[in-house]
């Protein structure tokens, strides 16, 4: 572990230590490009991850928010997958039931195209406001029922006047350079509305550390929350934490909280000590994982086998850039039609629809997220594609 100090972005304590470095990655993964030339010319940067021994938070001490541009071209929706649809519908239904979200006013922060908020509004006949700088209506679609209003902006205190019985934010907090400042600001916007519940979902850093989900390390994610650091953050920002749990096969971390009357403290020494052990072992295991994947690709190349990547999201993009697989892997497949016809940022692979595989006839389909393995196998079987399906993890 490199002894390079950093100030934690959650607890503001100095002394965080860098434990892994990931060189030469795209600045923004989830902006795809219309030509291969532009994809290959995408800007790159190095990532360092640091661990805070006080609150257990993991963050990028070198993160530069001025490099981020969440425009209408930003695309990270997972809602085209039936498996993910089942997950997100179940999550929304659970929140509606447990929080009594019927005929309520909702706010969703960083909700992209508004898919999750639309679900919450549909299931409980609610009304909602979605606030996201990257929002753009899908071509040829209109918001028909008027339940959801969209604001193309970053959430801030200027929206404190909006009525809210429930505030949600999925996969946004990990993109925010100063999470303590943001959650404190969120608490101020709620004010004395003591019954306003907050739900937040982020990637689970423990899954990255323990399951070696190394393709989840991207520059857009300046924070990697553990259960301890997430609960710590909301507690010291004057929230009462009611629930912290993992979902989506351990890959996501969810927290539910309400405003607290007084400031509290949160610290569990045994949890942070266990995290420190996971972090200490991660750097070595990271390098071993990279070597194993390179060896696997080399074996397929020597055997003359055609390989495609299934999943042109951040995992697939990181995999293709990290392993330098250009020339061996020509194509990535994604079921999101907004990605098809585009090119992988940094690596330049062409993104195709699943039907392309019927004519391309790959020998190996490398599934970037194993949670979709059964779905991919079913899709390939229905198309008559007889490739070997291999999970990337």
N, C-alpha and C positions, 0 to 999 in steps of 0.2 A: 504494500500500500504506500503510495507516494505521500510524503508528509508535506503537502501543500495546503496551507490554511485557506478556508473560505467561510463566509458568514452565511449561516443557514437562512433560507428564504421563508421558513415556517416559524422557527423560534428565535431567529435573529442572534443566535449564539455563534461566536467565532470558533474556529478549530475543526471544521469539517475537513475530512481528508479525501483526496481523489483516489479512487480504487480501480478505475478502468478507463481506457482511452480507446475511442473508436474513430479512426482517421477517415477523412475524405468522403464524407457522406453528403447527399443532397441537403440543401438548406430546408426545402419544403418538399416532402414526399408526395403529398396528395394534390398537387397540381400537375396534371398530365399535359402532354404537348402534342400539337397536331402534326409535327414532322419529327423524324428521327434526329435531324441535325440540331433542332432546337432542344430536344430532350438531352442530347449528349453535351450541349453547351450550358446546361443548368448549373447554377452556382453551387459550390461545395464548401464544406466546413468540417472541422474536427469537433468531436464531442468528448468531453471529460465528465465523468460522473463522480460526485462527492457524497460521502455519507456523514450525517450529523450524529454524533454519539449521544446527544442529549435527547432529541425527540424522535430519532430513527428515520428522519426524512432523507431522501436521495434526490439530488438535483444537479443541474449543469451550472457550475459557477461561472462559466464563460458565456452563457446565453446572452445573445444580443437581440432584444425585441425589435429593433429597427430593421432587422432582416426579414421579419415576418410580414406577409401581405395576404390577409385572408379575403381574397376577392371572390367574385362570382365563379371563377374557374376552380376554386377549391372544392374537391369532391371526395368525401369519405363515407358516404352512406352505405350501410350494410343491409338495408331494408329489402333488397331484391332476393335475399336468401330465404327460402321457406323455414329453415331451421332458426334463423335469426328472427324471423317474423313470429314464430312460435314463442321464442324467448321474450321479445319485446312486448308482445300482446299480453302474455302472462304477467310480466312485470307491471304493465299499466293497469291491468285488471286488479292486481293485488293492491297497488297504491290507491286506486279509486275506492276499493272496499274498505281497507284499513283506515284511511284518512277521511272517509265520508265525502269524497269528491263528487258531489252531485249538485248541479246548478251553482257551481262556484266560479270564482275568478282566478285564473291561473297565469303564471308567468314562466316562460322557459328561456333560459339563458344559453346562448350558443347552440341552438337547436337545428342549425343548418336549414334544410328544406321544411322543417316543422313536422316531420313524420311522427315523432313521439308525442308532441303536444296535440296533434290531431287525434291520436289514439285516446289520450286522456279526455279530450273534449267529447269525442264520440261516445265513449263508454259511460260517461257520467253526465252527458248533456251540459257540459261546462262551456265557458267562454275563456279564451286565452290570448295572450300576447307573446309572440316569439321575437326575441331580440338577438340578432346575429349579423355581423358585418358582411358575411359571405352569402347571405340569402339572395337568391334570385329565383323567381317562379320558373318551374319547368316549362319548356316551350309547349305551347298549345294547351296549357292547363289554366284553370281559374279556381280560385277559392270559392266554391259554390255556395256553401251554407252560411258563411259569415261568422262561423264560430271562432276562427283564428284570425288575428290581426298581426301583420308582420312589420317589424321595424328593422331596417338595414343599418345597424349601428352596434357599437360596443355597449354593454350594460354599464350604467353609471348612476350616480346620485340624481341626475336629472330625471330619472324615471321613478323616483321615490313616490311620486304622486299616483302611480298606477295602482289600482286596487289589486290585492293579492291575498287569497286564502291559502295558496300553495305555490311554492317556487321550486322549479326543477332545473337541473343542469347536468347533462350527460356528456362526458368526455370533452370538457371545456377547461376545467380547473388546472389540468396538467399542462395546458398551453400558456398559462398566465405567469409572467415573470415574477410577480410579487404576490404570491397567494395569500399571505397574511394580510396585506393591504386590501386585497380584493374581498376576502371574507369579512373583514372588519367593515368595509364599505357596504357590503350586503346587509350586515346586521344593522347598520345605521339607516338604510333605506326601509327596513321593516319597522323600525321605531317601536312603538308600544303595541303593535299588533301581536300580542303574545300567543295567539292561536295559529299564526301563520307558520306552517310546516315547511321545511326545506329538505329536498332530496337531491343528493349529488352522487354521480357515478363516475369513477375514474378507472384507468387500468390498475391492476394489482401488482405492485412492485415485487411482492413476495413470490408471485408466479414467475416473474422474470428471473429472480435470483435462484429459486429452488428448482424450477423446471427448465431452466436454461432457455427461456423464451427470448433469445437475444435479438431476434428480428423486430422486437418491439422497441428497441432503442433507436429513437429518431430525434432529430434536432427540434422539431416542433414541440416535443415533450420536454419542457425544461424542468418539470417535476415528476418524480416517481414516488407515489404515495404508498406507504405501508398503512396497515390498520391503525397502528399507534400514531403515526404522524398525522393522519387524517383526523382522528379523534382529538388529538392534541390541538390541531389547528382550529377546529370548530369550537372547542371548549374555551381556549384562551381568547377567542374572538366573541365571547359572550353568548354562546349557544349551549343549550342543554342537549347533549347527545343521547339519543334513545336507542339507536341501532347501528351497528357497523357489521357488515356481512359480505362474504364473497358470493358471486354469482357467475353464470356463464362458464361452468366447469373450472371455477377458480380464477378466471382471467380478469374479472371485473371486481371492483370494490365499491360498495354502496354505503352511504351514510344517511341517516335521517335525524333531523334535529329541529328544535324549536327555540325561540329566543329565551335566554336565561335572564333572571332578574339581577343577578350579581356575577361578577367575574370569578371564575373558578380556575383551579390548576389541574393539570392532568399529567401523570407520569407513572409508567410501570417499568421499573428497572429491569425486571426479568425479560420482558418483551424486547427492549432495546438491546440487551446483552445477546439474546438469541439472534437478532438481526445483524449484530456486529459479526457474529460467527459466519452467517450466510454471506455477508459482504466480503469477509476475509478470504473465503474460498472461491468467490465468483470469478476473479480475474484469471486465475489458473484454469478454471473450468471453461471460461469464455474462449480462451485460446485453443484449448483442446477441442471444443465444439467446432470452431472454425476449421481446424485441421481435419476433423472427421468429415465435415461437409465437402471440403475440397477433395478429399480422397474418394468420397462417394461419386462426385461429379467426374473425376478423372477415370474411375472405373467404367462409368457409362460411356464416356467419350472413347475410351480404348475399345469398348465393345461395339462401337458404331451405333449406339442407340440414340434415338431422337427423344429429347426431354422438353416438356413444357411445364411452366409454372401455372398452377391454378390459384388465382388471387392476385389482382393488381393493386392491392391496398398497400399500406405501409409495410406489412411483413414481407410481401413479395418484392417490393421495391428495395427494401433494405437488404434482403437476401441477394438479389441480383447485383446490387452495387458492391456489397461487401466481398462477394466471391469472385467478382470480375468475370462473370460467365458469358459476356458478349462473345459471339462466335460459336459457342456451344449451344446455348439456349436462345433460340430466335424469337420465340413467342411466349406471351403470357395470355391466360384466359381469364375472363371475368364475366359474371352474369349481369353486372350493372351496365345497362346499355349506354349510359353517359360516358363510360370509359372506353367502350369498343371503338376502334378506329384511331385511338390515340397511341402515344408512345410512353414507355416507362422513363420517368425522369432520371437522368444520370446515366442509365445503362442502355436505353434506346430500343428495347424490345417492343415489337408491335403487339397491341392488345386486341385479341380476337374474342368473338362469341364462342360458346361451347360447340356450336354446330360446325365450326371450322375444323374441329378434330376429326370429324367423319372423313374428310378428304386428306388431312395432314397425316393421320394415322400414327400418333406418337407411340413410342415404346414405353415411356415413363411419364406419368402425370404426377408432378410433385405438388402436393396440397399444402399450402402455406399455413393454414390453421387446421389442426387435426379435429377440431370440433365439427368441421364440415365434412369429414371423411365419408360418412355414410351417404350424405346428400350427393357428394361428387360421384361416388360409386354408382348410385342409383341413376344419376343423369347419364353417365357414360354407358351404363348397361342399356338404358332405353334407346340410346343412339347407336348401339352396336359397336362401340369403341372398345377394343380389347387391349387396353394398355394396362401396365402395372401401376397401381395407385400407391404412392408412397407419402406418408406424412413427413413434413419438413422438420418437425421436432424430434 
